[in-house]
Amino acid sequence: MRMYDLIEKKKLGNTLSQEEIDWMIAGYTDGTIPDYQMSAFLMAVCFQGMNTQEITAMTLAMAHSGEMADLSAIHGVKVDKHSTGGVGDKTTLIAAPMVAACGVPMAKMSGRGLGFTGGTVDKLESIPGYRTALPREEFFRIVNEIGISLIGQSGELAVADKKIYALRDVTATVDSLPLIASSIMSKKIAAGADAILLDVKTGSGAFMKTQQDATALAKTMVDIGEQAGRKTVALITNMDVPLGDTAGNAIEVQEAIHTLMGKGPQDLTELCVHLAGNMLFLAGKGKIEECLELAQKSITEGTAYQKFYQMVERQGGDVSYLEDPSKFPTAPEYAVLAQEDGFIVSMQTEEIGAVAAMLGAGREKKEDTIDPAAGIRFLKKTGDSVCKGEPIAILYTHCPHVVQDASERYQTAVTLSQQKQAPIPLILARVTADNISTTTMEERKL
């Protein structure tokens, strides 16, 4: 086999066999296929696409290019969750303890952030003492004993995906649906869960800007998961508005704790109930409505907060920060003021995420250091009325020299009108192997 021939085959729009894809991924992983040839292949995929069989073969080849996590030592059905990102997305910190409180083990490996704010691991490390790196035996023991552990991803999972993702990042091939889907699902399959829930964002703060594109990605990933023997469901959720009331790291952990205590913002609470409920459904805990009720009860009865507390305590975190979330540090604060009277009719969420990164809450490069005390508190969001001179957000940063530019950029990202617009649904669709439903979940009132 020659890589030249596979590039030519895909350039002409032909279908690669599983054997050809396996050979290519193995060769690129061990270095016998050079970057320039893989770059050419990735660009051919961008123009010609791949069918479901090809995407599944590529996903499985990348999943098996490194360690395959074996979670068989953990009792029960293991369900994993993946979000395609966004601003203020701290749902793992809330939904995972909710699921564990309902008797489904949560053995979750999460990543660090690159871009707007930190990832789940960065957020958890805002809790003093919390250990995100654990020996495998301790990880399994904690999950079996208390039902939950959240740790950092192993560097040895889906090795080929790490190499290919780095190449895509510098060759303008990031935005290819087959490459996005295979990248996400290779990591999820390698992580060893029995079932997978996908939170696919759409809107101004998401990678997929339209619901149509988000649904296509979700359906592709659900099909991959099912073909790989993993029961898979996806939710299409709105990222035209930041999620919750905060974006940052310590400030998002603080908000997650308040939400687990039943005092969180309505949109964040609602989404976490639906995420946790669908994970319980995938674990066989009942019909979807029954599972949503179980998830909600874990908040109202305080059992989800108890699970989070137990996990933090077992992993060395200072639980006094959970008992008194005001202990989390915040940087000096600066108000962003409304420039006129009116109603907020839209928020360019991607721009607002860029503001959070300017303040120190995110990374541009993997080596960058995150300031856990930096971030944004949203005082007004889409649909709210504002008066000229009224604070619409609070910026937290230790970099006063960026405040003026950050404030102006935030103001530009918020559009005001004299007429209030109808609210946008938070959950737009639910995608399963057999069905795409656009009305099932938003109708349920918490």
C-alpha positions as CSV (number, residue, x, y, z in Angstrom):
1,M,0.0,0.0,0.0
2,R,1.2,3.6,-0.7
3,M,-0.1,6.7,0.9
4,Y,0.1,8.4,-2.5
5,D,-2.6,6.1,-3.8
6,L,-4.9,6.7,-0.8
7,I,-4.5,10.5,-1.3
8,E,-5.3,10.1,-5.0
9,K,-8.3,7.8,-4.3
10,K,-9.9,10.3,-1.8
11,K,-9.0,13.3,-4.1
12,L,-11.2,11.6,-6.7
13,G,-14.0,11.1,-4.2
14,N,-13.7,7.3,-4.0
15,T,-14.3,5.3,-0.8
16,L,-11.4,3.9,1.2
17,S,-11.6,0.4,2.7
18,Q,-11.2,-0.3,6.4
19,E,-7.9,-2.0,5.6
20,E,-6.6,1.1,3.9
21,I,-7.7,3.4,6.7
22,D,-6.2,1.1,9.4
23,W,-2.9,1.0,7.5
24,M,-2.9,4.8,7.1
25,I,-3.6,5.6,10.7
26,A,-1.1,3.0,12.0
27,G,1.6,4.5,9.6
28,Y,0.9,8.0,10.6
29,T,1.0,7.1,14.3
30,D,4.4,5.3,14.1
31,G,5.9,8.1,11.9
32,T,6.3,6.1,8.6
33,I,3.7,8.4,6.9
34,P,5.0,12.0,7.0
35,D,3.0,15.1,7.9
36,Y,2.9,16.5,4.4
37,Q,1.1,13.4,3.0
38,M,-1.4,13.3,5.9
39,S,-2.0,17.0,5.3
40,A,-2.8,16.3,1.7
41,F,-5.2,13.5,2.7
42,L,-7.0,15.7,5.3
43,M,-7.5,18.4,2.7
44,A,-8.9,15.8,0.3
45,V,-11.4,14.8,3.0
46,C,-12.4,18.4,3.5
47,F,-13.3,18.6,-0.2
48,Q,-14.7,15.1,-0.8
49,G,-16.0,14.0,2.6
50,M,-16.3,10.5,3.9
51,N,-19.2,8.1,4.2
52,T,-20.4,6.7,7.6
53,Q,-18.4,3.5,7.1
54,E,-15.2,5.4,6.4
55,I,-15.7,7.7,9.3
56,T,-16.4,4.8,11.6
57,A,-13.3,2.9,10.4
58,M,-11.2,6.1,10.9
59,T,-12.7,6.6,14.4
60,L,-12.0,3.0,15.5
61,A,-8.5,3.1,14.0
62,M,-7.7,6.3,16.0
63,A,-9.3,4.9,19.1
64,H,-7.1,1.8,19.0
65,S,-3.9,3.8,18.2
66,G,-3.2,4.2,22.0
67,E,-4.5,2.8,25.2
68,M,-8.1,1.5,25.3
69,A,-9.3,2.2,28.8
70,D,-10.8,-0.9,30.5
71,L,-13.5,0.1,32.9
72,S,-14.7,-3.5,33.6
73,A,-13.4,-3.3,37.2
74,I,-16.1,-0.6,37.8
75,H,-19.5,-2.0,38.7
76,G,-22.6,-1.1,36.5
77,V,-23.2,0.6,33.2
78,K,-20.7,3.3,32.5
79,V,-22.0,6.4,30.6
80,D,-19.7,9.1,29.3
81,K,-20.6,12.6,28.2
82,H,-19.1,15.0,25.7
83,S,-19.8,18.7,25.0
84,T,-18.6,20.4,21.9
85,G,-17.8,23.4,24.1
86,G,-19.1,27.0,24.5
87,V,-19.0,29.9,26.9
88,G,-20.0,29.1,30.5
89,D,-20.3,25.3,29.9
90,K,-19.6,23.9,33.4
91,T,-22.2,21.1,33.0
92,T,-19.9,18.1,33.8
93,L,-19.4,19.5,37.3
94,I,-23.1,19.4,37.9
95,A,-24.5,16.6,35.7
96,A,-21.9,14.0,36.7
97,P,-22.7,14.2,40.4
98,M,-26.5,14.1,39.6
99,V,-26.0,10.9,37.7
100,A,-23.9,9.3,40.4
101,A,-26.5,10.3,43.0
102,C,-29.0,8.2,41.0
103,G,-26.9,5.1,41.2
104,V,-25.0,5.2,37.9
105,P,-21.2,5.2,38.2
106,M,-19.4,8.2,36.8
107,A,-15.8,7.4,35.9
108,K,-15.0,10.5,33.8
109,M,-11.8,11.6,32.2
110,S,-11.9,15.2,31.1
111,G,-9.6,17.6,29.3
112,R,-8.0,21.0,29.7
113,G,-9.3,24.0,27.8
114,L,-7.9,25.7,24.8
115,G,-9.6,28.9,23.8
116,F,-12.4,30.7,25.7
117,T,-11.9,29.3,29.3
118,G,-10.4,26.3,30.9
119,G,-11.7,22.8,30.6
120,T,-13.2,20.7,33.3
121,V,-9.8,19.8,34.7
122,D,-8.8,23.5,34.9
123,K,-12.0,24.3,36.7
124,L,-11.6,21.5,39.2
125,E,-8.1,22.6,39.9
126,S,-9.6,25.9,41.2
127,I,-10.5,23.9,44.3
128,P,-7.3,23.9,46.4
129,G,-5.8,20.5,46.8
130,Y,-8.0,18.7,44.3
131,R,-6.1,16.0,42.5
132,T,-6.9,15.5,38.8
133,A,-4.3,12.9,38.2
134,L,-4.9,9.6,40.0
135,P,-3.4,6.1,39.7
136,R,-5.8,3.8,37.9
137,E,-6.4,1.6,40.9
138,E,-7.4,4.6,43.1
139,F,-9.6,6.0,40.3
140,F,-11.5,2.7,40.1
141,R,-11.7,2.4,43.9
142,I,-13.2,5.8,44.4
143,V,-15.8,5.2,41.7
144,N,-16.8,1.8,43.2
145,E,-17.0,3.2,46.7
146,I,-18.7,6.6,46.2
147,G,-19.9,6.4,42.6
148,I,-17.9,9.2,41.0
149,S,-14.5,10.4,40.1
150,L,-13.5,13.2,37.7
151,I,-9.9,13.2,36.5
152,G,-7.7,14.3,33.7
153,Q,-7.4,12.4,30.4
154,S,-4.5,10.0,29.9
155,G,-1.9,11.2,27.4
156,E,-2.0,7.7,25.8
157,L,-5.6,7.6,24.7
158,A,-6.2,8.0,20.9
159,V,-2.6,8.9,20.1
160,A,-3.3,9.2,16.4
161,D,-6.1,11.8,17.1
162,K,-3.7,14.0,19.0
163,K,-1.2,14.0,16.1
164,I,-3.9,14.5,13.5
165,Y,-5.7,17.3,15.5
166,A,-2.4,19.2,15.8
167,L,-2.0,18.9,12.0
168,R,-5.5,20.0,11.3
169,D,-5.0,23.1,13.5
170,V,-2.3,24.4,11.2
171,T,-3.6,23.2,7.8
172,A,-7.1,24.8,7.8
173,T,-8.8,21.4,8.0
174,V,-10.4,21.7,11.4
175,D,-13.9,22.4,10.1
176,S,-14.5,19.1,8.3
177,L,-17.5,17.2,9.7
178,P,-15.9,13.7,9.2
179,L,-12.7,14.8,10.9
180,I,-14.6,16.5,13.8
181,A,-16.8,13.5,14.3
182,S,-14.0,10.9,14.2
183,S,-11.8,13.0,16.5
184,I,-14.5,13.4,19.2
185,M,-15.7,9.8,19.0
186,S,-12.3,8.2,18.9
187,K,-11.5,9.7,22.4
188,K,-14.9,8.7,23.7
189,I,-14.6,5.1,22.5
190,A,-11.1,4.8,23.8
191,A,-12.3,6.1,27.2
192,G,-14.1,2.8,27.7
193,A,-17.7,3.8,28.5
194,D,-20.6,1.6,27.6
195,A,-22.8,4.5,26.4
196,I,-22.2,8.0,25.3
197,L,-24.2,11.2,25.6
198,L,-23.3,14.1,23.3
199,D,-24.1,17.8,23.9
200,V,-23.7,19.3,20.5
201,K,-23.8,23.1,20.7
202,T,-25.1,25.4,17.9
203,G,-25.2,29.2,17.6
204,S,-22.8,32.2,17.7
205,G,-20.6,30.6,20.5
206,A,-20.4,27.2,19.0
207,F,-18.3,25.5,16.3
208,M,-21.4,24.6,14.4
209,K,-23.2,27.9,13.8
210,T,-26.4,26.5,12.4
211,Q,-28.8,23.9,13.8
212,Q,-28.7,22.1,10.5
213,D,-24.9,21.6,10.7
214,A,-25.1,20.7,14.4
215,T,-27.7,18.1,13.7
216,A,-25.6,16.6,10.9
217,L,-22.6,16.3,13.2
218,A,-24.8,14.8,16.0
219,K,-26.3,12.2,13.7
220,T,-22.9,11.3,12.3
221,M,-21.5,10.8,15.8
222,V,-24.6,8.9,17.0
223,D,-24.2,6.5,14.0
224,I,-20.5,6.0,14.8
225,G,-21.2,5.3,18.4
226,E,-23.9,2.7,17.5
227,Q,-21.7,1.0,14.9
228,A,-19.0,0.8,17.5
229,G,-21.4,-0.9,19.9
230,R,-22.0,2.1,22.2
231,K,-25.6,3.2,22.8
232,T,-25.4,6.9,21.9
233,V,-27.8,9.9,22.2
234,A,-27.1,13.5,21.3
235,L,-28.8,16.8,22.4
236,I,-28.6,19.9,20.2
237,T,-28.4,22.8,22.6
238,N,-28.3,26.6,22.1
239,M,-25.0,28.5,22.4
240,D,-26.4,31.8,21.0
241,V,-26.3,32.9,24.7
242,P,-23.7,32.1,27.3
243,L,-24.7,29.3,29.6
244,G,-25.5,30.3,33.2
245,D,-24.3,33.5,34.8
246,T,-20.5,33.1,34.6
247,A,-17.6,32.3,32.4
248,G,-14.2,31.6,33.9
249,N,-12.8,28.9,36.1
250,A,-13.1,29.4,39.9
251,I,-16.2,31.5,39.2
252,E,-17.8,28.6,37.3
253,V,-17.0,26.1,40.0
254,Q,-18.7,28.5,42.4
255,E,-21.7,28.6,40.2
256,A,-21.8,24.8,39.8
257,I,-21.8,24.4,43.6
258,H,-24.7,26.9,43.9
259,T,-26.6,24.9,41.2
260,L,-26.0,21.6,43.0
261,M,-27.4,23.3,46.1
262,G,-30.6,24.2,44.1
263,K,-29.7,27.9,43.8
264,G,-28.3,28.0,40.2
265,P,-29.5,29.9,37.2
266,Q,-32.6,28.4,35.5
267,D,-30.9,27.8,32.1
268,L,-27.9,25.9,33.6
269,T,-30.1,23.9,35.9
270,E,-32.5,22.9,33.1
271,L,-29.7,21.8,30.8
272,C,-28.0,19.7,33.5
273,V,-31.3,18.0,34.3
274,H,-31.7,17.0,30.7
275,L,-28.1,15.9,30.3
276,A,-28.2,13.9,33.5
277,G,-31.7,12.5,32.7
278,N,-30.5,11.3,29.3
279,M,-27.4,9.7,30.8
280,L,-29.7,7.8,33.3
281,F,-31.8,6.8,30.3
282,L,-28.7,5.4,28.5
283,A,-27.9,3.5,31.7
284,G,-31.3,1.8,31.7
285,K,-32.8,3.7,34.7
286,G,-36.2,4.0,33.0
287,K,-38.1,6.0,30.4
288,I,-36.8,9.4,29.6
289,E,-39.5,11.3,31.6
290,E,-38.8,9.1,34.6
291,C,-35.1,9.7,34.3
292,L,-35.6,13.5,34.0
293,E,-37.6,13.3,37.3
294,L,-34.8,11.3,39.0
295,A,-32.2,13.9,37.8
296,Q,-34.3,16.8,39.1
297,K,-34.8,15.0,42.5
298,S,-31.1,14.7,43.0
299,I,-30.9,18.5,43.1
300,T,-34.0,19.2,45.2
301,E,-33.1,16.5,47.7
302,G,-29.4,17.5,47.9
303,T,-28.0,14.1,46.9
304,A,-26.1,15.5,43.9
305,Y,-24.3,18.1,46.1
306,Q,-23.4,15.3,48.5
307,K,-21.8,13.2,45.7
308,F,-19.8,16.2,44.6
309,Y,-18.7,16.9,48.2
310,Q,-17.6,13.2,48.6
311,M,-15.6,13.3,45.4
312,V,-13.8,16.5,46.2
313,E,-13.0,15.2,49.7
314,R,-11.7,11.8,48.4
315,Q,-9.5,13.5,45.8
316,G,-7.8,15.9,48.3
317,G,-9.8,19.0,47.7
318,D,-10.5,21.6,50.4
319,V,-14.2,21.0,51.1
320,S,-14.5,24.3,53.0
321,Y,-14.8,25.9,49.5
322,L,-17.9,23.8,48.9
323,E,-19.3,24.7,52.3
324,D,-18.7,28.4,51.7
325,P,-18.3,29.1,47.9
326,S,-17.6,32.7,48.6
327,K,-14.0,31.6,49.5
328,F,-13.2,31.1,45.8
329,P,-10.9,34.0,44.7
330,T,-12.0,36.6,42.2
331,A,-9.7,39.1,40.5
332,P,-10.4,42.9,40.7
333,E,-13.7,43.7,39.1
334,Y,-14.7,46.2,36.4
335,A,-18.3,46.9,35.3
336,V,-19.4,46.9,31.6
337,L,-22.1,49.6,31.2
338,A,-25.0,49.6,28.7
339,Q,-24.6,52.3,26.1
340,E,-28.4,52.9,25.6
341,D,-31.8,51.9,26.8
342,G,-33.5,48.8,25.3
343,F,-33.7,45.1,25.3
344,I,-30.8,42.7,24.6
345,V,-31.8,40.9,21.4
346,S,-28.6,39.0,20.7
347,M,-25.2,38.2,22.2
348,Q,-22.2,37.3,20.0
349,T,-21.2,34.5,22.3
350,E,-17.9,33.7,20.5
351,E,-16.8,37.3,21.0
352,I,-17.8,37.2,24.6
353,G,-15.7,34.1,25.0
354,A,-12.8,35.9,23.4
355,V,-13.2,38.6,26.1
356,A,-13.0,36.0,28.8
357,A,-9.7,34.8,27.3
358,M,-8.4,38.4,27.1
359,L,-9.0,38.6,30.9
360,G,-6.9,35.6,31.6
361,A,-9.5,32.9,31.8
362,G,-8.4,30.9,28.7
363,R,-5.4,29.8,26.7
364,E,-4.2,30.6,23.2
365,K,-1.5,28.0,23.4
366,K,-1.3,24.8,25.5
367,E,1.6,26.2,27.5
368,D,-0.3,29.3,28.6
369,T,-1.2,29.7,32.2
370,I,-4.8,30.2,33.2
371,D,-5.8,32.7,35.9
372,P,-8.4,30.8,37.9
373,A,-9.7,34.1,39.4
374,A,-10.4,35.7,36.0
375,G,-13.7,35.7,34.2
376,I,-17.1,37.3,33.5
377,R,-20.3,37.5,35.5
378,F,-23.3,38.1,33.2
379,L,-25.7,40.5,34.8
380,K,-28.0,40.9,31.8
381,K,-28.6,38.3,29.0
382,T,-30.6,38.0,25.8
383,G,-34.2,39.1,26.5
384,D,-33.4,41.4,29.5
385,S,-34.2,45.1,29.5
386,V,-31.4,47.5,30.3
387,C,-31.0,51.2,31.0
388,K,-28.2,53.4,29.7
389,G,-25.3,53.4,32.2
390,E,-26.6,50.2,33.9
391,P,-24.0,47.4,34.5
392,I,-24.6,44.5,32.1
393,A,-21.6,42.4,33.1
394,I,-18.7,42.3,35.5
395,L,-15.2,41.6,34.3
396,Y,-12.7,40.0,36.6
397,T,-9.0,40.3,35.7
398,H,-5.5,40.9,37.2
399,C,-4.6,42.6,33.9
400,P,-6.0,46.2,34.1
401,H,-4.3,47.1,30.8
402,V,-6.9,44.9,28.9
403,V,-10.0,46.3,30.6
404,Q,-10.8,49.1,28.2
405,D,-10.5,46.9,25.1
406,A,-12.3,44.0,26.8
407,S,-15.2,46.3,27.9
408,E,-15.6,47.8,24.4
409,R,-15.4,44.4,22.8
410,Y,-18.1,43.1,25.2
411,Q,-20.3,46.1,24.4
412,T,-20.0,45.5,20.7
413,A,-20.9,41.8,21.2
414,V,-24.3,42.8,22.7
415,T,-27.0,44.1,20.5
416,L,-29.8,46.2,21.9
417,S,-33.3,47.0,20.3
418,Q,-36.3,48.9,21.4
419,Q,-38.5,45.7,20.9
420,K,-38.1,42.5,22.9
421,Q,-37.7,39.4,20.9
422,A,-39.2,35.9,21.7
423,P,-36.8,33.7,23.7
424,I,-34.8,31.0,21.9
425,P,-35.3,27.5,23.2
426,L,-32.4,26.0,25.2
427,I,-32.7,22.5,23.9
428,L,-33.4,22.4,20.2
429,A,-33.4,18.6,19.3
430,R,-32.7,15.1,20.6
431,V,-30.9,12.8,18.2
432,T,-31.0,9.0,18.6
433,A,-30.1,6.2,16.2
434,D,-33.7,6.0,15.0
435,N,-35.1,9.5,15.4
436,I,-34.4,13.3,15.4
437,S,-37.0,15.0,17.7
438,T,-37.2,18.8,17.9
439,T,-40.0,19.2,20.5
440,T,-39.5,16.5,23.1
441,M,-37.7,18.2,25.9
442,E,-38.1,22.0,25.9
443,E,-41.8,21.5,26.7
444,R,-40.9,20.1,30.2
445,K,-41.0,22.8,32.8
446,L,-38.8,22.4,35.9
